[in-house]
Amino acid sequence: MGDGQPRLLDQVRDRIRRKHYSIRTEQAYVDWIRRFVLHHNKRHPGTWGRGRSRHS
């Protein structure tokens, strides 16, 4: 995402910090999301088409 937007995990960290979650919660969420994205061939969830969702 080279269009000047923060990277996905940076966006997650920012949102979690604004909600005043604990640092351990932040670490757990970021790690889970990182592993989820890696499992899906490093594709950003924002690039997934409608067909990728189980609920479409």
Secondary structure, 3 states (H helix, E strand, C coil): CCCCCCCHHHHHHHHHHHCCCCHHHHHHHHHHHHHHHHHCCCCCHHHCCHHHCCCC
